[in-house]
């Protein structure tokens, strides 16, 4: 695998990699079906949203709502978008 450095793996990950490389794992009978099941599970897990409570000054909330009107979206969607961009930035 060319996208990671094996030295960066923890002990458990190194053991798993060694087992894979040495033929310690056998493919499922219907590998395509298993891959699709894993993809669906990952998508369901990652797409869940949670409600949060946050305290903002009235002035900040007013500005957020005004900006949301300018952008043509609900203010909660704007806040979610801003937070998503902040945590996704590298």
N, CA, C and O of each residue as an XYZ file, in Angstrom:
360
protein
N       0.855     -1.177      0.000
C       0.000      0.000      0.000
C       0.894      1.230      0.000
O       1.824      1.336      0.800
N       0.612      2.131     -0.879
C       1.527      3.237     -1.076
C       1.089      4.545     -0.436
O       1.800      5.542     -0.559
N      -0.070      4.583      0.253
C      -0.573      5.846      0.770
C      -0.367      6.039      2.263
O      -0.886      7.000      2.830
N       0.365      5.163      2.906
C       0.628      5.347      4.324
C       2.010      4.798      4.642
O       2.577      4.025      3.870
N       2.538      5.201      5.771
C       3.826      4.724      6.229
C       3.569      3.653      7.287
O       2.979      3.962      8.322
N       3.990      2.407      7.067
C       3.742      1.346      8.046
C       4.280      1.674      9.439
O       3.781      1.149     10.434
N       5.273      2.519      9.514
C       5.824      2.900     10.818
C       4.833      3.735     11.625
O       4.963      3.836     12.845
N       3.852      4.329     10.964
C       2.850      5.150     11.645
C       1.707      4.318     12.237
O       0.843      4.859     12.926
N       1.699      3.012     11.973
C       0.635      2.151     12.461
C       0.867      1.774     13.920
O       2.008      1.673     14.372
N      -0.232      1.567     14.651
C      -0.078      1.065     16.020
C       0.101     -0.453     15.954
O       0.035     -1.038     14.873
N       0.325     -1.085     17.090
C       0.621     -2.528     17.140
C      -0.500     -3.348     16.515
O      -0.237     -4.251     15.720
N      -1.734     -3.046     16.862
C      -2.861     -3.809     16.323
C      -2.940     -3.665     14.804
O      -3.187     -4.645     14.101
N      -2.732     -2.455     14.296
C      -2.786     -2.231     12.845
C      -1.654     -2.971     12.140
O      -1.852     -3.513     11.052
N      -0.470     -2.999     12.749
C       0.655     -3.738     12.150
C       0.354     -5.240     12.097
O       0.688     -5.910     11.121
N      -0.281     -5.764     13.160
C      -0.643     -7.177     13.172
C      -1.670     -7.491     12.088
O      -1.577     -8.522     11.421
N      -2.647     -6.606     11.913
C      -3.656     -6.794     10.868
C      -3.011     -6.772      9.483
O      -3.307     -7.621      8.643
N      -2.136     -5.809      9.251
C      -1.453     -5.710      7.959
C      -0.623     -6.961      7.691
O      -0.623     -7.488      6.579
N       0.079     -7.428      8.708
C       0.888     -8.636      8.548
C       0.012     -9.843      8.213
O       0.376    -10.657      7.365
N      -1.137     -9.959      8.876
C      -2.047    -11.068      8.589
C      -2.561    -11.000      7.160
O      -2.662    -12.026      6.487
N      -2.887     -9.799      6.693
C      -3.360     -9.633      5.317
C      -2.268    -10.024      4.332
O      -2.512    -10.758      3.374
N      -1.066     -9.527      4.578
C       0.048     -9.799      3.660
C       0.433    -11.270      3.637
O       0.920    -11.762      2.619
N       0.224    -11.985      4.744
C       0.609    -13.395      4.842
C      -0.534    -14.350      4.531
O      -0.416    -15.555      4.751
N      -1.646    -13.813      4.018
C      -2.758    -14.672      3.633
C      -3.578    -15.164      4.806
O      -4.245    -16.194      4.703
N      -3.544    -14.456      5.906
C      -4.272    -14.860      7.105
C      -5.759    -14.572      7.030
O      -6.514    -14.997      7.905
N      -6.188    -13.868      6.017
C      -7.608    -13.555      5.846
C      -8.106    -14.152      4.549
O      -7.380    -14.215      3.556
N      -9.353    -14.589      4.570
C      -9.977    -15.167      3.385
C     -11.143    -14.269      3.000
O     -11.898    -13.816      3.861
N     -11.286    -14.016      1.713
C     -12.392    -13.182      1.241
C     -13.727    -13.863      1.497
O     -13.838    -15.089      1.474
N     -14.730    -13.041      1.741
C     -16.092    -13.556      1.890
C     -16.545    -14.142      0.561
O     -16.009    -13.806     -0.495
N     -17.534    -15.020      0.626
C     -18.021    -15.651     -0.600
C     -18.556    -14.622     -1.588
O     -18.276    -14.705     -2.784
N     -19.314    -13.663     -1.099
C     -19.865    -12.626     -1.956
C     -19.270    -11.286     -1.521
O     -19.906    -10.511     -0.807
N     -18.055    -11.032     -1.958
C     -17.315     -9.857     -1.511
C     -18.004     -8.563     -1.916
O     -17.992     -7.605     -1.143
N     -18.600     -8.502     -3.095
C     -19.296     -7.287     -3.526
C     -20.441     -6.953     -2.574
O     -20.648     -5.790     -2.227
N     -21.184     -7.980     -2.154
C     -22.289     -7.779     -1.231
C     -21.770     -7.264      0.114
O     -22.376     -6.370      0.705
N     -20.674     -7.809      0.595
C     -20.098     -7.387      1.874
C     -19.590     -5.946      1.802
O     -19.736     -5.184      2.758
N     -19.002     -5.580      0.681
C     -18.522     -4.210      0.496
C     -19.696     -3.237      0.500
O     -19.621     -2.177      1.120
N     -20.774     -3.591     -0.186
C     -21.957     -2.726     -0.214
C     -22.563     -2.574      1.176
O     -22.983     -1.481      1.555
N     -22.610     -3.674      1.943
C     -23.118     -3.600      3.308
C     -22.259     -2.654      4.153
O     -22.785     -1.861      4.933
N     -20.951     -2.742      3.996
C     -20.045     -1.875      4.759
C     -20.218     -0.411      4.356
O     -20.187      0.479      5.205
N     -20.398     -0.168      3.062
C     -20.604      1.202      2.586
C     -21.895      1.788      3.150
O     -21.925      2.937      3.590
N     -22.957      0.991      3.132
C     -24.242      1.459      3.665
C     -24.145      1.752      5.162
O     -24.705      2.737      5.645
N     -23.440      0.902      5.883
C     -23.278      1.115      7.322
C     -22.486      2.387      7.590
O     -22.831      3.164      8.480
N     -21.426      2.595      6.821
C     -20.611      3.803      6.995
C     -21.415      5.052      6.660
O     -21.346      6.053      7.372
N     -22.170      4.989      5.581
C     -22.979      6.144      5.178
C     -24.031      6.464      6.238
O     -24.250      7.632      6.561
N     -24.674      5.451      6.772
C     -25.699      5.668      7.795
C     -25.086      6.270      9.053
O     -25.695      7.118      9.705
N     -23.899      5.834      9.383
C     -23.227      6.345     10.576
C     -22.788      7.786     10.382
O     -22.962      8.618     11.272
N     -22.230      8.078      9.241
C     -21.680      9.400      8.995
C     -22.734     10.448      8.687
O     -22.487     11.641      8.864
N     -23.906     10.024      8.229
C     -24.908     10.999      7.822
C     -25.820     11.437      8.967
O     -26.661     12.317      8.784
N     -25.663     10.836     10.133
C     -26.521     11.200     11.247
C     -26.216     12.609     11.718
O     -25.057     13.018     11.778
N     -27.252     13.339     12.048
C     -27.065     14.679     12.592
C     -27.487     14.677     14.048
O     -28.312     13.868     14.472
N     -26.917     15.578     14.791
C     -27.236     15.714     16.202
C     -27.623     17.150     16.484
O     -27.116     18.075     15.850
N     -28.505     17.331     17.421
C     -28.872     18.667     17.861
C     -27.896     19.121     18.933
O     -27.453     18.324     19.759
N     -27.561     20.411     18.914
C     -26.737     20.980     19.968
C     -27.380     22.274     20.441
O     -28.175     22.886     19.728
N     -27.032     22.671     21.629
C     -27.446     23.974     22.146
C     -26.194     24.828     22.259
O     -25.149     24.356     22.707
N     -26.300     26.055     21.861
C     -25.157     26.959     21.918
C     -25.660     28.343     22.303
O     -26.703     28.786     21.823
N     -24.933     29.011     23.151
C     -25.301     30.361     23.563
C     -24.536     31.368     22.707
O     -23.312     31.300     22.591
N     -25.264     32.286     22.121
C     -24.689     33.344     21.301
C     -25.212     34.681     21.804
O     -26.295     34.768     22.383
N     -24.432     35.701     21.574
C     -24.941     37.028     21.902
C     -26.073     37.359     20.933
O     -26.120     36.829     19.824
N     -26.970     38.221     21.347
C     -28.067     38.602     20.464
C     -27.541     39.234     19.186
O     -28.079     39.012     18.101
N     -26.491     40.017     19.325
C     -25.919     40.687     18.156
C     -25.368     39.665     17.152
O     -25.593     39.795     15.949
N     -24.645     38.650     17.648
C     -24.120     37.623     16.748
C     -25.252     36.861     16.066
O     -25.196     36.601     14.864
N     -26.274     36.507     16.835
C     -27.403     35.786     16.254
C     -28.103     36.635     15.196
O     -28.475     36.122     14.141
N     -28.283     37.909     15.461
C     -28.891     38.819     14.487
C     -28.063     38.841     13.203
O     -28.610     38.767     12.103
N     -26.734     38.946     13.352
C     -25.853     38.991     12.168
C     -25.893     37.669     11.391
O     -25.884     37.664     10.160
N     -25.937     36.553     12.122
C     -26.024     35.252     11.458
C     -27.322     35.147     10.662
O     -27.323     34.697      9.517
N     -28.417     35.564     11.276
C     -29.705     35.497     10.585
C     -29.723     36.417      9.361
O     -30.275     36.059      8.321
N     -29.120     37.600      9.489
C     -29.063     38.527      8.351
C     -28.224     37.924      7.223
O     -28.595     38.012      6.052
N     -27.100     37.318      7.577
C     -26.229     36.692      6.566
C     -26.959     35.524      5.893
O     -26.827     35.318      4.686
N     -27.722     34.768      6.669
C     -28.472     33.650      6.104
C     -29.506     34.133      5.096
O     -29.716     33.492      4.067
N     -30.152     35.256      5.384
C     -31.112     35.833      4.439
C     -30.389     36.213      3.154
O     -30.886     35.949      2.059
N     -29.213     36.833      3.282
C     -28.422     37.202      2.098
C     -28.063     35.973      1.270
O     -28.083     36.012      0.040
N     -27.734     34.873      1.964
C     -27.335     33.638      1.280
C     -28.537     32.831      0.794
O     -28.385     31.898      0.006
N     -29.725     33.190      1.262
C     -30.931     32.482      0.843
C     -31.084     31.112      1.474
O     -31.528     30.168      0.820
N     -30.717     31.000      2.746
C     -30.838     29.719      3.426
C     -31.254     29.936      4.874
O     -31.115     31.043      5.396
N     -31.757     28.909      5.523
C     -32.086     29.031      6.947
C     -30.810     29.294      7.757
O     -29.733     28.819      7.397
N     -30.938     30.048      8.846
C     -29.749     30.409      9.607
C     -29.085     29.183     10.240
O     -27.863     29.165     10.390
N     -29.860     28.157     10.615
C     -29.254     26.962     11.198
C     -28.414     26.211     10.172
O     -27.387     25.624     10.511
N     -28.852     26.232      8.924
C     -28.068     25.621      7.854
C     -26.770     26.381      7.653
O     -25.717     25.777      7.448
N     -26.839     27.690      7.710
C     -25.629     28.510      7.581
C     -24.651     28.207      8.705
O     -23.460     28.024      8.453
N     -25.132     28.152      9.932
C     -24.258     27.852     11.074
C     -23.628     26.474     10.905
O     -22.429     26.309     11.130
N     -24.428     25.480     10.510
C     -23.908     24.139     10.297
C     -22.828     24.127      9.211
O     -21.809     23.449      9.342
N     -23.065     24.879      8.148
C     -22.094     24.960      7.047
C     -20.785     25.599      7.512
O     -19.702     25.124      7.169
N     -20.884     26.653      8.274
C     -19.693     27.334      8.779
C     -18.896     26.397      9.687
O     -17.674     26.308      9.568
N     -19.578     25.704     10.585
C     -18.900     24.768     11.474
C     -18.265     23.616     10.703
O     -17.144     23.201     10.996
N     -18.994     23.108      9.717
C     -18.444     22.008      8.905
C     -17.165     22.446      8.192
O     -16.174     21.715      8.190
N     -17.181     23.620      7.594
C     -15.988     24.124      6.911
C     -14.830     24.320      7.870
O     -13.679     24.063      7.519
N     -15.128     24.774      9.078
C     -14.067     25.012     10.060
C     -13.381     23.703     10.500
O     -12.159     23.649     10.631
N     -14.171     22.674     10.720
C     -13.564     21.418     11.178
C     -12.989     20.580     10.037
O     -12.145     19.714     10.268
N     -13.437     20.834      8.815
C     -12.937     20.080      7.669
C     -11.679     20.705      7.087
O     -10.985     20.062      6.300
N     -11.370     21.938      7.454
C     -10.190     22.628      6.905
C      -8.933     21.922      7.360
O      -8.821     21.486      8.505
N      -8.001     21.821      6.451
C      -6.737     21.147      6.786
C      -5.656     22.128      7.083
O      -4.530     21.732      7.384
